[in-house]
Amino acid sequence: MNNRKVAISVKNVRKIFNGRVVLDNISFDIYEGETFVIMGGSGSGKSTLLRIMSGAIPCEEGEVYFRDKKLNELSSNEKDELKKRFGMCFQSAALLDFLTVEENVSLPLREHTRLDSKIISLTAKMKLGLVGLQGFENYEPSTISGGMKKRVGLARAIALDPEIVFYDEPTAGLDPIVCAVVDNLILDLTKKLKLTSIVVTHNMESVFRIADRIAMVYKGKLIQVGTKEEIKNSSQAIVQQFINGFIEGPIQLNE
């Protein structure tokens, strides 16, 4: 991995909310074309870290680089342009119920491009085809399953042909089979579209199914970064307790 180009570099990031340190001195690199998973329990800071990397919120200390660009030094216009190169897949899918499936996928294209409406419609249909939803263009979100909503959200995340896609708990609330379908879609799209995928999750099956490398965050601190094998064989008690679901260990049930 070390000879690969760095897509995102996180350097000594610190984030404070209401006087509480949520992230403390976090540093790692994410390489182009890899699926990088950030795992940790609820309240560990992993979703906050995702939001900082995507430019949604700033950090108090440290830097985030997208290639050679330092995010917190960009102007508002420069950030807006940069965000077009990012896709975001939300935990709840965040679909608008008053729009059809195709219209939901079309939103980024209508907002950020001047493409003709016919081209936008064709592009949206192509993206839906990539996630296996051909023929569902005119359905409303309220009439499709939770797993299908996730796939619509994924299609919308890749609507602008981004270089990096951020996933916030993409398989939350799904049954094991649908979870596997979504995981395989993430892997397939990452490979076919030559994306860099950054996934936040606490689903251990998903973690070991999709990750090239894994970062474990606990109480706002980075515990370990490594490959699947390195994480599975970790000497860190916190990592072993988390990935194996042990009751006994440094992670307390009331945390």
N, C-alpha and C positions, 0 to 999 in steps of 0.2 A: 504493500500500500504506500510506502514512503516515497516511491518514485512517481506517484500520481499527483495531479494538480489539485490544489486545495480550492474547494468551492466556497466554504464558509469557515472563518477562523474566529473563535471565541477566545478573548484574551482577558483574563482577570476580571470577569464580570461580577459586579455586586449590585444587588437590587434590594431596596428597602421600601416596605409599605407600612405607613403609620408607626414608624419607629422600630419595626420588626425586620430583621435581616431575612429576606426570603431566599436570596442567592448569595453565596459567599465565595468570592475568588474562584470562579469557574473558568477553566481554560481547556479547550480541545480544538482539533481541526476536523472538518468533514470533507471527504474527497469527492471529486466529480464522479458521478455514475454509481455511487454506492447507496445502499439503504442503511441509514444510521438511525438506530433506535435509542430513545431516551426513556429509561424505565425508572419507576419509583412509586412509592405509595401516594395516597391522596395527601395533598398539602406539602409534598416534598419540594415543589418549585419547578417541576418539569414543564408544565404548561406555561408558566411565566417565562421560562427560558425560551420556549418556542416563540412566544410573542415578541421577545427581545430580538431573536434572530431574524424574524420576519419583518422587523422594523415597525411593529405595531405600537410598541412602548419603548421608552429609553431606559438605560441603566444609569445608576448613580456613579458608578466607577467602572473602568475597564472599556474595552472596545470590541465591536463586532465588525469583521471585514467580510464583504462579498467580493471575492477576488482581491483587487487592489483598492476597492472603495471602502472607506470608513463610514459606516452607516450614520453615526451621530454627528458627522461633519457635513452631511449632505443638506442642501436646501430642501424646502418643501416640494418644489417642482422636481428636483432630482430624485427625491424619495418616491414620489408618485411614479416617475418613469421606471425606477428600479423595481417597484412592486409589480409592474407588468411582467417582469421576468420571474416572479414568484407565483405559485398557486397555493391556495389554502383549502384544505378539506376539514370542515368543522365536525366536532363530536356529534352534534344534533342534526347534521346535514344542512341546517339553516336554509331550508327551501321556503320560498314564498308561496303560500297556499292558494293565492288568487291568480297565480300564473301556472301555465302548463309546464310539463317536464321540459319540453323544448325551450320554452320561454325562460325558464330558470337557467338553463345551460347557456342561453344566448346573452344573459345579462352582462357579463364582462366584455363581450364583443360589442354590444351596443354602447356601453359606457366608455370603452377605451379605444375604439376604432371607428373609422368612417366607412366601413364596408357596406356595400349594398345589402338591403334586407334579405335578398335571395341568397347571397353568399353567406350571410350570417346563419340563415336557416340551414343551409347545406352543411356548414361547418358544425353546427350544433348536432345535426343528425349523425355526422361522422364521429363526433366525440361520444355520442350515445352508443353508436355501434361498437366502439372500442371497449365499452364496459358491458356489452351484451344486452343493451336495451333497445334494439331496433323494434319499431312498431309501438313504442310507448310514448312517442313524442307528444301526443295530444291528451295524455292522461294528466289528471291533477294530483299533486302530492298526497292528498288525503285518500286517494283510491289505490295507492301502491303500498307494498310492504316496507318494513323498516330497512331490510337489506337492500331493497331497490332504491330507497331514498338515499342510502349511503352511496350507491353507485351513481346516482344522479349528481350528488355532491362531488363525487370524484370526476365525473365528466365536466362539470363546471370548473373544477380546479385546473383542468388541463385545456380549457377553452382557448386560452391565449398562447398556447404552445410554450409554457414556462420552462425555465432551466432547472428550477428547484420547486418541489412540492412539499409543503408542510402538512402533516396529518396530526390532528389532535384527537386521540382516542378513536380511531376510525372503526374499530369493531365493538365499541361499547354497546351493550344491550342486545347483541346479536347471539343467536344460538350457534353451537360449535360448527355446524355445517356451513351456515351463511358466513360465519367468521372466516372459515377457510377459503371460501369463494372470494371475499374481499381481500384477504391476504394475497391470494394468488393473482388477483387483479393488480394490486400494488406492485408485485414483482414483475408481472408481465408488462405493465405500462412503463416501469422504470427501465426495463431492458429495451422495449420497442421504441420508446420515445427518447431514449438516452437521457433520462432525468437523473437528478440527485434527489433522493427521497429521505425526508427527515420525519420520523414517526415517534410520537409520544404515546406510550401505552403502559398498562400494568398487567396486560394479558400475557402470561408466560408462554402459552402455546404460540401466540402471534410473534412474540419476541424471537423465539428460536426458529420460527418458520421463515421469517422474512429478513432478519438482520444480517448485514455483512459485519457490522461492528455495533457494540452496545455501550451506552454510558449509563451508569447507575448513579442516581441522585438521591440523597437522603438528608433531610433537614437542611436543605439548601446547599449542601456540600457535594462535590463530585467525589464519589467513593472509588470508582474504577472505570476505565475505558478499555475495551478489549474485544476480540473476536468472540463468537459463540463458545468456542472451546475454552478460551481463556476465562470467560465468565463462568461457565459450567464448572471449571476446575479452580475457581478463585479461592484464595486463602483467607479472604475477607469474610468474617462471620456474618456481617450485615448482608452481603451479597448472597451467601448460601442460605440464610434464613428466608430472604425474600423470594429467591427463585424456587425454593423447595416448599415454601409455605409452612415452615416450622413454627409452632407456637412458642417454643422456648428459644431465647436468643436476645441479642441487644435491642431489637425492635420490640417495643412494648405495645400491648393491645390498645392502650388508652392514648397512644400518640396520634 
